[in-house]
Amino acid sequence: MPRYEYRCRTCGDTFELSRPMAESSAPANCPQGHDDTVKLLSTVAVGGTASAPAPAPKAGGGGGGCCGGGCCG
């Protein structure tokens, strides 16, 4: 279940709630009981590297097979 971060405008407390995505924009009370809260925009950091996919073979241009290139018939 996704976690959403909220900030209370009354006391300034920042807190998280786990709730279904369908309820992500529903009102949330802070742990102190105040109801004047706002959902914060969260950022996601993703590390690592990505490689480009292999190019698709050209139509009619031999593609390996048993002898490595279109000579098999």
Secondary structure, 3 states (H helix, E strand, C coil): CCEEEEEECCCCCEEEEECCHHHCCCCCCCCCCCCCEEECCCCCCCCCCCCCCCCCCCCCCCCCCCCCCCCCC
